[in-house]
Amino acid sequence: MSSFNDFSLQPATRAVLTTMGITEPTPIQAQAIPALLAGNDVVGQSATGSGKTLAYGIPLVERLSRDKRVVQALVLVPTRELAVQVNTVLSQLAVTKRLSTALLVGGRPYGSQISALRYGAQIVVGTPGRVKDHLQSGCLVLNQLRICILDEADQMLDSGFAPVIEDILTTTPDTRQMALFSATMPEWVAKLQQKFLKDPIKVAIMPAAGSQSSIEQIAYQVPHDQKMAALCTLLNSSKGESTLIFGRTKFGVEKLGKQLSRLGFTVGTLHGNKSQRAREDVLTAFRRGHIQTLLATNVAARGLDIQDIYQVINYELPESSDLFTHRIGRTGRMGKQGKAITLLVPSDVPKWRRMARNLGQTVLLQRLTIDEDVNNAIPSAMAEVASILAREQSSE
């Protein structure tokens, strides 16, 4: 496919895509859009940042009727941030057809969500927990659903989400069309495919497992007591560029953010203890360049769509190879060049080597020259933060 004109899309849809500056389909779009337009179930696998939202969003909007003021399409996603992003894209596509959307996520008032459903939203985008809440209250009815999409399906089908998703799907008609999209597809996803999908067309557009051709990967082994100095050295060497840093815990990310602030860096933090408003505010500031450095737990690793992130730094290793893939996929999006750096203390190396083997990667360990001025300034900054955290804990 050389352009969206080859899909026989409605003129209104083509006009919206032109307005969005999108003229040529990505590989996942070129294969998934015709299959979904034809009414087939689809299992789509593609590297992060490859355009999965439009791959299902375009046929979804094309196939819905604006005359029926009932929920005709449901898109389930694992996080509130991804839900907001998907809803924004679908709203842009839907406006010319006069279709309306409802965003059902936690951290936002029920009232406005109920109003959107009562108004007659044809498209619902939401997280599994909040969608199930609305189903149980009777505000959301899916008996006329035509299309159901699971985005980032592998994460949602983890132990905590699988039962909720199955409960939701059992309330939908057997005749509905369904698609799964994700960057990774573990074997156990097959069980859900067998239960809920009908002869799905499988679309896989990605390099060998773990390979990210547009991302330069670097791994530095550093002494444990110089890890913070190594991070500051990297940030100083890329001043003015956007950096996304991943840690493992909410407390650890917040503590690291305070330490970097004391050392003169402008940073924001993103984790599950933040309110929805605070999370949206920090993402907006990062997108607009008001802060160059964003620290996050894995809540940001899935689906977070921020263009032109210069580098991702794994300050701490993730729990799994799949999470590693999703973390580094925040840079080098849509074929652009990106950089992924992993900082390893000696005890991390065996786990990192296992991850690299699982992902089929060959990344050599390198040594990093530490900025001594930064290294000398760190003890006092860390002591100040420790004192602040102690006072905060004693006041709780």
N, C-alpha and C positions, 0 to 999 in steps of 0.2 A: 504494500500500500504506500503510495507516494504522498497522498493528502487525504484529509477528511472528506473531500468530495467523492472519493471512491466508495464511501459507505452508504450513499443514498440517504443522508441525514436530512431532516427537515431544515428549510432555509433559516428558521429562527435559531436552531441549534448551531448551525454553521456560523451565523452572525455573532453569536455569543462567543464561540471559540476564537473568532477573529479579533473580537474586542479584548479577549484575554491574552492575545498575542500568541495563540497556539495554532500553528498551521499544518504541522506534520505529526502523525501519530507515532508514539514510541513503539518498540517491538511488542510489548505486552498489550498495548491498545490495538495494534494492527491485528492481533490474533483473537483477543477476547471480545472486542466489540462486535464483529460479525456473528460470532457464536451466540452471544447474548441477544442480539437483535433477532436472531432466528428462533429464539425461545428455548435454547438448550441450557442445561445446567453446566456450570463451568467450575473447574478447579484451577486457579491461576497462581503460578509461582514465579516471582520475579524479584530481582534485587531491590532493596529499598531505594526510594527516590526515582523509580522508573515510570511513575505515572499510573499507579494502580487505581487511584480514585476516579480519574476520568475513564479508565478502562471499564469500570462498571457504572459510573455515573451517567455517561452519555446514553448507553442503551436503556438504563433505568428511566431517565426522563423521557426518552423517545417513546417508550411503550406505555406510559401512563395516560389516563384520561382525566382531563381537567374538569369534566362535567360531573364526575362522581366525587362527592365530598366525604370520602372515607379513606382510611389508611390503605394504600395500595402497595407501598414499598417500605421495607424495614431494613436499616443498615445497623448492624451491631458492631461495636468497636470496643477495645479493652480499656481505654482511658478517656477521661474528660477532655484532655487537650486534643486528642485525635478526633473526638466527636465534634468539637467546635470547628476544627479545620475542615472535616468532611462536610459538615453542614454548610459552611461558607461556600465551598465549591458547588455543592448541589443547589444551593439557593441561587447562585449565579446562573446555573444552567436552567433552572426551573422558571425563572422570572418571566421569560418571554412566552412560556406556555401557560402562564398564570396558575402554576402549581405552587402549593405552599408546603413548608416544612415545619416540623416540630423537633426541637432538641431536648432530649430527655436524659439528663445527667444529674449525678449527685452534686451537692454544693450549691445548687440553685433552687429557688423557691418552687414548690409544687404548683402554686397558683397560676403562674404564667404558662407552665407546661400544660396544665389542664385546660387553660383557655385556648391554647394553640390546637389541642386535640378537638375541643368542642367546636372550634371555628371550622374544622373540616380539613385538617392537614392531610395531604395525600402521601407525604414522605416523612417517615420518622427516622431520625438518627439518634442512637443512644447507647449507653453502657448497659450491660446485662442486668445489673441489680436494679437500676431505676426503671428500666423497661418492665421488668417483672412486677415491680411495685405498682405501676400503672395498670398492668393487666389484672392484678389481684383486686385492685380497687374498682375495676370496671370502667375506668376512664379510657383505657386503650382496648380496642377490639380489633382482632386480626382475622376475622372470618372471611374478609374479602381481599386478603393480601394476595398480590400477584407476583411480587419479587422479594426475595430475602437475600441479603448479602452479609457474609461474615468477613470483616476486614481484620487483618492480623489474627487470623484464625488460630494459629498455633498457640499464641499466648492465651486467648480466651478459652481454649479447650484444655487448659491446665486444670489441675485438680479442683481449684476453687470455682471455676466458671463452667465446667462441662455440665453439671446437673442443671444449672440455671438455664443454660442455652437449650438443653433438651426440653426443659419445661416450657420454654417460650415456643420452640418449634412445634411442639405437639398441639399448640393452639392455632396453628396455621393450616390452611387447606392443603390437601395432598396435591392439588393441581398447581400450587405455586412453583415458580421458577426459583432456583437457588444457586448461589455461587460462593465459593470460598476463595479468599485472596490472602496471601501472606508471603513473606520473604523466605521462610523456611517451612517445610512440611514434614514433620516427624511421622514415623510409621503409624503411630496410633491414631492419626487423623483419619486413616482409612476406615475405622469403625464408624465414625460419624458420616462419612461419605456413603457407606453401604446402607446406613439407616435412613438418611434423609435426602440423598441426591439420586437422580434418575439418569443413568448412563451419562455421567458428566464428560464433557470434552476437557481434556487436560492440556493446559497451556503452561509451558515452562520456558521462560526466557531468562536465562542466567548462566554465568560461567560456572565452572566446577565449584563444588561446595567450599565456601569460605573465601573464594577468590574475589577480590574487588579491584578490577583492573585500573580504575581511575583513582585509586587511593594508594598513596605511598605509605607503607607501614614501617614503623621504626620501634624497636624495643631497646630500652636502656636498663642495664643492671646498675643499681646504685646502693651504697651502704644505707642501712636502715636509718641511721641518725642524720643522713643527708638527703632524705627523700623530699622534704619540704624545700630545701635549697635547690634541688634539681628541678622541681616544679617552677619555682620562681625564676630560675635561669631560663627555662623554656619560655615562660611568659615574657620576660624581658627581651628575649631574642625575637619575639613576634609582636612587639608593641603596635597597637593600632589595628591588629587583626582579631577576628572573632574566634574565641576558643570555648569549646564545650568540654568540661571536666567531669568525669564520672567517679563517684564514690559508691560505697555499698550501703551505708546506713544514713538515716535522716540526721541523727545526732552528729555523725562524722562529717557529713556535708556541711551542716550548719557551723560546726567548729572550724572546719577548713576555711569556710567563707570569712569568718571573723578574723582568722589568722592572716589571710591574704589582704583583707581590708586594713589591718594594722600595719601591713608592710607596704601600703600605698596603692594597692590594686583596686580598681573599681569593679566590683563583682555583684552578682545576684545568685540566689539559691532557689532550687526547685525540688520539692519533695512532697510526700503525702501529708505532712502536718500543716502545709500551707493552705489557707483558704482558697476557694476557687478564684476570688477576686485577686488575691495576692499572686497566685500562679499566672493569671492572665496578664497582670501588670508587669511582672518580671519578664515574661516572654515578649511582650510588646516593647519593653525597653531594650531587650537584646536584639530583636529584629531591627529596631530603628538605630542601633549603634550607640545608644545612650550608655550601655554597659558593654564592654568587650568580652567579659569572661562570665560564663554561666556555669555554676556547679550544680550537678543533678544526681539523684539516685536513678535507678532503672525506670522510674516512671516516665522519663523523657526518652528512653531508648527506642520505644515503639511508636512509629507513625509520626513523630514530631517533625513537622515540615518547615524548616527554616532554611532559606536558600543561602548559599555562599558562605557556609561555615568554613573558616580557614583550616581549623584543625580540631580533632577530638583527642583528648588526653585521658587515658585510663589510669587514674591515680591509684585505684584499687581494682584488682581483677574481678570480673563478674562471676556469678555462680556457675554459669554454663557456657558452652561454646555458642549456642544460639544467641544468648544475650550479648556475647562479644560481637557477633555479626551485626546485630541490630544497633549496638552502640556505635561502631565505626561507620555504619551506614548513614549516620547523620551528616557526614562530610562526603565530598565527591558525588553529590546528587545530580541526577539527570546528565550523567556523563562528564561532569566537570571534574577538574582535578581537586583532590583533597589530601589531607595528611592525618594519619592516625598514629599516635604515640602511646606506648605502654611503659609505665614505670614499674620496675620490678626490684624488690629487695631479694636477697639470696633465697629466702624461704619460699618465694613465689615461683621460682624458676621451674621446679618440677611440674606444678600445675599448669603453668603457661606452656610448657613443652607438650603436655597432653592435649591441651586445647588446640595448639597449632597442628598436631597430628590429626586430630578429629576434623579439622577444617581444611586439611590438605595444604597447609601453608608452610612456606619456608622463609622465616624471618630471622636474620642473624642478630644475636645479642651484641649491643654496642656499648661503649663507655661514653659517659657524658662529662665534659669538663665543667665543674661547678664554679659559679661566680662566687669568689671568696668574700666580697663585700656583702653580698646577700646572705651568705652562710653565717657571717658574723652578726648580722642584724636579727637573725631568726630567734635565738634564745629569749631575748627580751620580749619580742612580739608574742611568742608562745606563752610566756609567763603571764603577760597581761591578759591574754584571752582565757587562760586557765583561771585567773582571779575573777574575771567577769562571769564565767560559767559557774564558778562556785557560788558567787553572790546570787545569781539567778536561781540556782537550785535551792539555796537556803531560804529564798523569799517565797518559794512555791508552797 
